[in-house]
Amino acid sequence: MDGLKYLNRTVPFQDMMVLYMSLKKFEKVTEVINEMNKRNIRLTCDVYAIWWKSCHPQDRFEFTIDDFIEGSKGVDEGEEAFDQSWLISKGRYGMNHRGVMESMERWNSGGNF
């Protein structure tokens, strides 16, 4: 998925590249939330997905983005949508998939991706 395509729907065009680049420096979910608050931008599923992809361009768990978008429909909170995305991913790929296990370990360790 193209992160900038999602970001374009989330923030004004002139802020798009600045926000995209600034998200790359964060390692924790709380840092992203704080940055969004500073910019008065709600942490939507799209912003969260862009952050994940910008931090992990080589991540084997790339399908997280698709599953996160699907799992977050009708959900406002990023964390709740994230939880729902695991249900979709586990059902599609199974818990023994290496990417599912690695990403779940990172999430369970306090959000350090």
C-alpha positions in Angstrom: 0.0 0.0 0.0 1.2 3.5 -0.8 1.5 5.4 2.5 1.3 8.8 0.9 -2.0 7.9 -0.7 -3.5 7.3 2.8 -1.8 10.3 4.2 -3.2 12.5 1.5 -6.7 11.7 2.8 -5.7 12.4 6.4 -3.9 15.7 6.4 -3.7 18.8 4.1 -1.5 18.3 1.1 1.1 20.9 2.2 1.7 19.0 5.4 1.8 15.6 3.8 5.6 15.2 3.2 6.5 16.8 6.5 4.4 14.5 8.5 5.4 11.4 6.6 9.1 12.2 7.2 8.6 13.1 10.8 6.8 9.8 11.5 9.9 7.8 10.5 11.9 8.9 13.5 9.5 7.4 16.1 9.9 4.0 17.6 7.0 3.9 20.0 3.2 4.3 19.5 3.1 7.0 22.3 5.6 9.1 20.4 3.4 9.0 17.3 0.3 10.0 19.4 2.2 12.9 20.9 3.3 14.2 17.5 -0.3 13.9 16.2 -1.5 15.9 19.2 1.1 18.6 18.6 -0.1 18.9 15.0 -3.8 18.7 16.0 -4.2 15.6 13.8 -6.2 12.7 15.0 -4.4 9.4 15.1 -6.4 7.6 12.5 -5.8 4.1 11.2 -4.3 5.5 8.1 -1.7 7.6 10.0 -0.9 4.6 12.1 -0.4 2.4 9.1 1.8 5.0 7.4 4.0 5.2 10.6 4.3 1.4 10.7 5.4 1.2 7.0 7.8 4.2 7.3 9.5 2.6 10.2 9.6 -0.9 8.8 10.1 -0.7 5.0 11.7 -4.2 5.0 9.3 -5.7 7.5 8.2 -9.2 6.5 4.9 -8.5 8.1 3.8 -6.1 5.3 0.3 -7.4 5.2 -0.2 -5.7 8.6 -1.1 -2.6 6.6 -3.9 -4.2 4.7 -5.2 -6.0 7.7 -5.0 -2.9 9.8 -7.0 -0.9 7.4 -9.6 -3.7 7.1 -9.7 -4.2 10.9 -10.1 -0.6 11.7 -13.3 0.1 9.7 -15.7 1.8 12.0 -13.1 2.0 14.8 -11.7 5.3 16.0 -8.9 4.2 18.3 -5.7 3.0 16.8 -5.0 0.4 19.5 -8.4 -1.2 19.2 -8.1 -1.3 15.4 -4.6 -2.8 15.8 -6.1 -5.6 18.0 -8.7 -6.3 15.4 -6.1 -6.5 12.6 -4.4 -9.4 14.5 -7.6 -11.4 14.3 -7.7 -10.9 10.6 -4.0 -11.7 10.1 -4.1 -14.8 12.3 -7.1 -16.1 10.5 -5.5 -15.4 7.1 -1.9 -16.5 7.8 -2.1 -18.5 11.1 -0.2 -17.8 14.3 2.8 -19.9 13.1 3.6 -17.4 10.4 7.0 -15.9 11.2 5.9 -12.3 10.6 2.8 -12.7 12.8 4.9 -14.1 15.6 7.6 -11.4 15.4 5.2 -8.6 15.2 3.1 -9.9 18.1 6.2 -10.2 20.2 7.1 -6.6 19.5 3.6 -5.4 20.3 3.5 -7.4 23.6 6.8 -6.0 24.6 5.3 -2.5 25.1 4.9 -1.2 21.6 8.6 -1.1 20.7 8.5 -1.9 17.0 
